[in-house]
Structure formats: C-alpha cells, structure tokens
Amino acid sequence: MATRTSKARSPDAVTLERMLYFLKLTREAEWRIDQVLYRQGKILGGVYVGRGQEAIAVGSTIQLTPSDVVVPTHRDFSAFLIRGFSLREMFANWLGRANGPTRGRDGSLHFGDMQRGVVAIISHLGSWCPVACGVAMALKRRGQGNVVLVFFGDGTSSEGDVHEAMNWAAVMKLPVIFMCNNNAFAYSTPAEKQFAVKSLAVRGPAYGMPGVSVDGNDVLAVYEAARQAIARARAGRGPSLIECKTFRMAGHSAHDAAEYVPEGLLRQWARKDPIARLEKLLLARRILTRDRIREMEQAIQKEIDEAVALAEASPLPEPASTPQGVYCGTDCWWEKKNWAIE
Ligand SMILES: Cc1ncc(C[n+]2csc(CCOP(=O)(O)OP(=O)(O)O)c2C)c(N)n1
C-alpha cells in the first residue's frame, strides 16, 4: 500500500514559512467568515470551513506550478489562496458583492478560474472526480508534465463517480492525484457507517495505482506524500491516491452545532492541531522566531480587515442583472479578462 520510493525531503525554509502563512491565513479568514460575518447575518446560505484540516490543501497545492490544476472542495479555501485568488476576491464573493468572482450570484466558493488552474466547486458530491480526469486527459495530451490535484472527503469516496474516476485514471495513466480528506464525518455520518475498510488507501491498489495513508494534520507528511505522487504523475507513471487522516473541527456547516460529535474526540484532535505543530517545528529548527510569527499574525489580521472592509463597501449586484450571466449566454462574464479585484 505504501508508495515510498525515494527518501523523504523536507521543504526548504521559504516553503515552510509560506506553508505556515497559508495555514494561518486560512484559519483566520475562515474564522472571520464562520464565526463573525455569518453570525452577523452578512452571509446568506451555507458556510463550510476546513478548520483543523488546512494542512491537506496547503501541503499539496503549494507544490504545483502555474500550469497545473486543482479541483477543490468546500473545505479547501487555502487552495484558492495559493493559486492566487486574493482575500479581496474571496470576501467580495462571500458577501455576495457585484465585484466578486461570481458577481453576487453565489456567496461561497462556487467559482474557479482556469487561468489560475482552479476548477470551480461542483456541488454534486464526487462528480468533480471524473471532471478532474477530463482535465488530466487534456494536460496529458499537452505533454508538458502537468498534473491535477483533486480533493474529496471520506463520504464522497463512497460515490460511484469517484470509483469510475479512479478506474479511468488508472487505465489511462492520467496525471491525477486523488487527495482524500478522511475527516471522520460526512455531515453527521461517522466513517464506520460509511465504509468497512480501515484505510481508504487500499482502494488505490484495487484500481491499479499506489495508495498511501498519511497523518493529514502533519503538513510535512502531506507534503512528502504529495511530492512523490506529483513526481510520479509528471513522469507519466499515472495517478495515486492519498488518504489524509484528519478531523473536522467544526460542524458540517455554520448552521450545524455538531452535537453528534463526541466532545472527547474534539479535545483529542485539538492536541494534533496542524498549525501548532508546524509552528513548534519552525521554532525548534530556528527557521522563525516568536517575534516573526507574531508579525505574521498581525499582518494576516490587517489583510483580513482590509479585505472585509473593501467587500462591505462594495455594491451588491443590481437586482435586475442577477439572472444574467449565471450560465454562459449573451453575457459570458467569465470570458472577460481582468475581472479579478486587484
Ligand atoms: C450527491 C450529493 N449528495 C449529498 C450532498 C449533500 N452534501 C454536501 S457535503 C456532504 C457531506 C460530504 O462528506 P465528505 O465527503 O466526508 O466531506 P466533508 O464535508 O466531511 O469534508 C453532503 C451529504 C451533495 N452535495 N451531493
């Protein structure tokens, strides 16, 4: 099941610091959305966050080149940031503003931008895995060694689409890495009621690709597993499955108090917090000082304050315009260049 083919390599100091930055930025930005703006009634609709499992998207997406592609889920806010979406764009969208990526048509993460290699989130669970294979086929034909990272949860892993995608990817040797976040719950369904295997990684070899299970709260373990899978895919050797074991440190969404999750489990997983772990390591290796970390935290708060203020000061869409441009028609807005907020 394990795919260890080469020695583990630690990321360089610059990458380690960037990873800490994106972990903290994601945690704080999602906190502002989930715990502040939503509770102030400023966000309509569902709010889904990836609290506690940020290391999965950070440790893998950070390694991509601009012409690679990610297919994120509702728990992968950091993937958008790492691919170059600004906090201003993110908050403008969450607050439904006319200058956000969906121009106020949606108030969450249902947007992407192929120029930045992000496929928009598809709500129907699992159906984005075959889409990821389609993108991987296009990249393979282009022949420049690019890869696709596709994220999905443990619950989603039971969907037929995911199995069809894994089979298709293995048969066609597609450059796609299946990143499964096993966060122990699919809404209120615990993993043991979802599947009977101990580790979802066994499903890799079942389809003819490597499968590995890693500690999803250890950003370095995720980084290393993704590094090996990405190298394999770039070399034309096909897909891999990486199961990242983690825990959802929030309800399914902001309206869910998650009373079905045993308190003890939350306490247990809080001790494995991915941000605290990386911070401890960077201090121990003397890559960062406590003062530098404090500066980073202050800069993050300032960035978020500014992005929220800009979004709040931005207009909502004109009501009459809202049915336009939802699907590509006469007003195909996503083909217009420079829609990003600078
Ligand atoms: C086909 C389909 N069924 C149900 C849903 C509603 N739904 C959205 S997320 C979710 C739970 C997904 O669980 P999991 O894949 O483990 O991801 P997590 O939310 O835990 O990250 C459900 C049931 C949906 N969007 N699509």
The ligand as an SDF file (V2000), in Angstrom:
LIG
                    3D

 26 27  0  0  0  0  0  0  0  0999 V2000
  -24.8120   13.7470   -4.4360 C   0  0  0  0  0  0  0  0  0  0  0  0
  -24.8670   14.5870   -3.2020 C   0  0  0  0  0  0  0  0  0  0  0  0
  -25.4150   14.0820   -2.0720 N   0  0  0  0  0  0  0  0  0  0  0  0
  -25.4870   14.8460   -0.9480 C   0  0  0  0  0  0  0  0  0  0  0  0
  -24.9830   16.1310   -0.9430 C   0  0  0  0  0  0  0  0  0  0  0  0
  -25.0710   16.9780    0.3290 C   0  0  0  0  0  0  0  0  0  0  0  0
  -23.7430   17.0170    0.9780 N   0  0  0  0  0  0  0  0  0  0  0  0
  -22.8740   18.0150    0.7140 C   0  0  0  0  0  0  0  0  0  0  0  0
  -21.4140   17.8280    1.5430 S   0  0  0  0  0  0  0  0  0  0  0  0
  -21.9630   16.3840    2.2500 C   0  0  0  0  0  0  0  0  0  0  0  0
  -21.0690   15.5910    3.1600 C   0  0  0  0  0  0  0  0  0  0  0  0
  -19.8030   15.2500    2.4810 C   0  0  0  0  0  0  0  0  0  0  0  0
  -18.9850   14.4980    3.3290 O   0  0  0  0  0  0  0  0  0  0  0  0
  -17.4890   14.2370    2.9750 P   0  0  0  0  0  0  0  0  0  0  0  0
  -17.3270   13.7980    1.5790 O   0  0  0  0  0  0  0  0  0  0  0  0
  -16.9290   13.3380    4.0360 O   0  0  0  0  0  0  0  0  0  0  0  0
  -16.8160   15.6670    3.0500 O   0  0  0  0  0  0  0  0  0  0  0  0
  -16.6940   16.6710    4.2900 P   0  0  0  0  0  0  0  0  0  0  0  0
  -17.8580   17.5950    4.1900 O   0  0  0  0  0  0  0  0  0  0  0  0
  -16.6660   15.8700    5.5500 O   0  0  0  0  0  0  0  0  0  0  0  0
  -15.3970   17.3610    4.0200 O   0  0  0  0  0  0  0  0  0  0  0  0
  -23.2730   16.0830    1.8700 C   0  0  0  0  0  0  0  0  0  0  0  0
  -24.0330   14.9070    2.3300 C   0  0  0  0  0  0  0  0  0  0  0  0
  -24.4340   16.6240   -2.1580 C   0  0  0  0  0  0  0  0  0  0  0  0
  -23.9150   17.8540   -2.2480 N   0  0  0  0  0  0  0  0  0  0  0  0
  -24.3750   15.8400   -3.2650 N   0  0  0  0  0  0  0  0  0  0  0  0
  1  2  1  0
  2  3  1  0
  2 26  2  0
  3  4  2  0
  4  5  1  0
  5  6  1  0
  5 24  2  0
  6  7  1  0
  7  8  2  0
  7 22  1  0
  8  9  1  0
  9 10  1  0
 10 11  1  0
 10 22  2  0
 11 12  1  0
 12 13  1  0
 13 14  1  0
 14 15  2  0
 14 16  1  0
 14 17  1  0
 17 18  1  0
 18 19  2  0
 18 20  1  0
 18 21  1  0
 22 23  1  0
 24 25  1  0
 24 26  1  0
M  CHG  1   7   1
M  END
$$$$
